[in-house]
Amino acid sequence: MTLIPSPVYSALATAGESMVPLLKLFGGPLTWLVTSIEDGILYGYADLGMGCVEWGGLIHESELPTLKTGFAYLERDLHWTHKDGAKYLDMESLCGI
């Protein structure tokens, strides 16, 4: 599975400093909502399974295929869509959204 398909990659590259997530990646306790990409670095909301959500730089795109979380690699949630008005930073967890 391609983690970031071409149309989504293009949208992330042109998103700038947007706080609106366009893509959900998950694996093990890790959940990321990706908002943009700049110089190969993905930015967005991160939930590492510790009871808080943070925003910032997540990972360089070249590391995505090799990142293993516990027993699983990262996956893309094919059915996830952003919900207007959602306040991701105020949430305790991104798991299950």
Phi and psi restraints in degrees (value plus and minus 20) as a CYANA .aco file:
   2 THR   PHI     -98.9   -58.9
   2 THR   PSI     102.5   142.5
   3 LEU   PHI     -88.8   -48.8
   3 LEU   PSI     -59.5   -19.5
   4 ILE   PHI    -147.4  -107.4
   4 ILE   PSI      76.2   116.2
   5 PRO   PHI     -83.8   -43.8
   5 PRO   PSI     136.1   176.1
   6 SER   PHI     -71.2   -31.2
   6 SER   PSI     -67.1   -27.1
   7 PRO   PHI     -83.3   -43.3
   7 PRO   PSI     -57.3   -17.3
   8 VAL   PHI     -90.5   -50.5
   8 VAL   PSI     -59.6   -19.6
   9 TYR   PHI     -80.2   -40.2
   9 TYR   PSI     -64.3   -24.3
  10 SER   PHI     -81.1   -41.1
  10 SER   PSI     -62.4   -22.4
  11 ALA   PHI     -85.6   -45.6
  11 ALA   PSI     -59.7   -19.7
  12 LEU   PHI     -85.7   -45.7
  12 LEU   PSI     -58.7   -18.7
  13 ALA   PHI     -87.6   -47.6
  13 ALA   PSI     -48.3    -8.3
  14 THR   PHI    -119.8   -79.8
  14 THR   PSI     -18.1    21.9
  15 ALA   PHI     -92.7   -52.7
  15 ALA   PSI     -43.5    -3.5
  16 GLY   PHI      45.1    85.1
  16 GLY   PSI    -152.2  -112.2
  17 GLU   PHI    -114.4   -74.4
  17 GLU   PSI       8.0    48.0
  18 SER   PHI     -83.0   -43.0
  18 SER   PSI     123.9   163.9
  19 MET   PHI    -123.3   -83.3
  19 MET   PSI     -11.2    28.8
  20 VAL   PHI    -110.6   -70.6
  20 VAL   PSI      97.2   137.2
  21 PRO   PHI     -91.8   -51.8
  21 PRO   PSI     121.3   161.3
  22 LEU   PHI    -133.1   -93.1
  22 LEU   PSI     -30.0    10.0
  23 LEU   PHI    -173.6  -133.6
  23 LEU   PSI     118.7   158.7
  24 LYS   PHI    -134.7   -94.7
  24 LYS   PSI     105.7   145.7
  25 LEU   PHI    -138.2   -98.2
  25 LEU   PSI     123.5   163.5
  26 PHE   PHI    -170.8  -130.8
  26 PHE   PSI     141.8   181.8
  27 GLY   PHI     156.9   196.9
  27 GLY   PSI     106.3   146.3
  28 GLY   PHI      38.8    78.8
  28 GLY   PSI    -153.5  -113.5
  29 PRO   PHI    -102.4   -62.4
  29 PRO   PSI     -24.9    15.1
  30 LEU   PHI    -107.0   -67.0
  30 LEU   PSI     112.4   152.4
  31 THR   PHI    -154.7  -114.7
  31 THR   PSI     108.0   148.0
  32 TRP   PHI    -142.4  -102.4
  32 TRP   PSI     116.7   156.7
  33 LEU   PHI    -133.0   -93.0
  33 LEU   PSI      88.3   128.3
  34 VAL   PHI    -107.4   -67.4
  34 VAL   PSI     108.8   148.8
  35 THR   PHI    -125.2   -85.2
  35 THR   PSI     -48.9    -8.9
  36 SER   PHI    -184.6  -144.6
  36 SER   PSI     151.1   191.1
  37 ILE   PHI    -158.4  -118.4
  37 ILE   PSI     112.9   152.9
  38 GLU   PHI    -162.3  -122.3
  38 GLU   PSI     106.7   146.7
  39 ASP   PHI      33.6    73.6
  39 ASP   PSI      14.4    54.4
  40 GLY   PHI      64.3   104.3
  40 GLY   PSI     -24.3    15.7
  41 ILE   PHI    -117.7   -77.7
  41 ILE   PSI     107.3   147.3
  42 LEU   PHI    -102.5   -62.5
  42 LEU   PSI     116.9   156.9
  43 TYR   PHI    -138.9   -98.9
  43 TYR   PSI     129.1   169.1
  44 GLY   PHI     142.8   182.8
  44 GLY   PSI    -181.9  -141.9
  45 TYR   PHI    -110.3   -70.3
  45 TYR   PSI     119.7   159.7
  46 ALA   PHI    -148.3  -108.3
  46 ALA   PSI     113.7   153.7
  47 ASP   PHI    -144.9  -104.9
  47 ASP   PSI      92.3   132.3
  48 LEU   PHI    -115.7   -75.7
  48 LEU   PSI      -8.4    31.6
  49 GLY   PHI      63.5   103.5
  49 GLY   PSI       0.9    40.9
  50 MET   PHI    -132.7   -92.7
  50 MET   PSI      -5.1    34.9
  51 GLY   PHI      66.3   106.3
  51 GLY   PSI       0.7    40.7
  52 CYS   PHI    -173.1  -133.1
  52 CYS   PSI     136.0   176.0
  53 VAL   PHI    -135.2   -95.2
  53 VAL   PSI     114.4   154.4
  54 GLU   PHI    -146.1  -106.1
  54 GLU   PSI     142.3   182.3
  55 TRP   PHI    -143.3  -103.3
  55 TRP   PSI     119.9   159.9
  56 GLY   PHI     141.7   181.7
  56 GLY   PSI    -181.8  -141.8
  57 GLY   PHI     -91.1   -51.1
  57 GLY   PSI     114.2   154.2
  58 LEU   PHI    -121.1   -81.1
  58 LEU   PSI     -76.0   -36.0
  59 ILE   PHI    -189.2  -149.2
  59 ILE   PSI     136.1   176.1
  60 HIS   PHI    -101.1   -61.1
  60 HIS   PSI     119.8   159.8
  61 GLU   PHI     -78.3   -38.3
  61 GLU   PSI     -48.1    -8.1
  62 SER   PHI     -88.7   -48.7
  62 SER   PSI     -40.4    -0.4
  63 GLU   PHI    -108.6   -68.6
  63 GLU   PSI     -32.3     7.7
  64 LEU   PHI     -74.6   -34.6
  64 LEU   PSI     -67.6   -27.6
  65 PRO   PHI     -86.2   -46.2
  65 PRO   PSI     -38.0     2.0
  66 THR   PHI    -124.5   -84.5
  66 THR   PSI     -27.9    12.1
  67 LEU   PHI     -92.2   -52.2
  67 LEU   PSI     103.2   143.2
  68 LYS   PHI    -138.4   -98.4
  68 LYS   PSI     107.8   147.8
  69 THR   PHI    -131.6   -91.6
  69 THR   PSI      81.2   121.2
  70 GLY   PHI      49.9    89.9
  70 GLY   PSI    -137.8   -97.8
  71 PHE   PHI    -118.6   -78.6
  71 PHE   PSI     -22.5    17.5
  72 ALA   PHI    -143.9  -103.9
  72 ALA   PSI     132.6   172.6
  73 TYR   PHI    -107.5   -67.5
  73 TYR   PSI     148.1   188.1
  74 LEU   PHI     -84.2   -44.2
  74 LEU   PSI     125.8   165.8
  75 GLU   PHI    -150.1  -110.1
  75 GLU   PSI     137.5   177.5
  76 ARG   PHI    -120.5   -80.5
  76 ARG   PSI     113.2   153.2
  77 ASP   PHI     -99.8   -59.8
  77 ASP   PSI      87.9   127.9
  78 LEU   PHI     -92.0   -52.0
  78 LEU   PSI     -39.2     0.8
  79 HIS   PHI    -127.9   -87.9
  79 HIS   PSI     -18.6    21.4
  80 TRP   PHI     -99.0   -59.0
  80 TRP   PSI     120.4   160.4
  81 THR   PHI    -157.6  -117.6
  81 THR   PSI     128.5   168.5
  82 HIS   PHI     -86.5   -46.5
  82 HIS   PSI     119.7   159.7
  83 LYS   PHI    -123.9   -83.9
  83 LYS   PSI     100.8   140.8
  84 ASP   PHI     -77.2   -37.2
  84 ASP   PSI     116.0   156.0
  85 GLY   PHI      64.3   104.3
  85 GLY   PSI     -22.6    17.4
  86 ALA   PHI     -87.6   -47.6
  86 ALA   PSI     115.9   155.9
  87 LYS   PHI    -129.8   -89.8
  87 LYS   PSI      64.3   104.3
  88 TYR   PHI     -82.3   -42.3
  88 TYR   PSI     -55.9   -15.9
  89 LEU   PHI     -89.3   -49.3
  89 LEU   PSI     -41.4    -1.4
  90 ASP   PHI    -105.6   -65.6
  90 ASP   PSI     -28.3    11.7
  91 MET   PHI    -101.5   -61.5
  91 MET   PSI     131.1   171.1
  92 GLU   PHI    -100.1   -60.1
  92 GLU   PSI     -45.6    -5.6
  93 SER   PHI    -174.7  -134.7
  93 SER   PSI     129.3   169.3
  94 LEU   PHI    -119.4   -79.4
  94 LEU   PSI     -25.1    14.9
  95 CYS   PHI     -83.9   -43.9
  95 CYS   PSI     108.0   148.0
  96 GLY   PHI      65.0   105.0
  96 GLY   PSI     -15.3    24.7
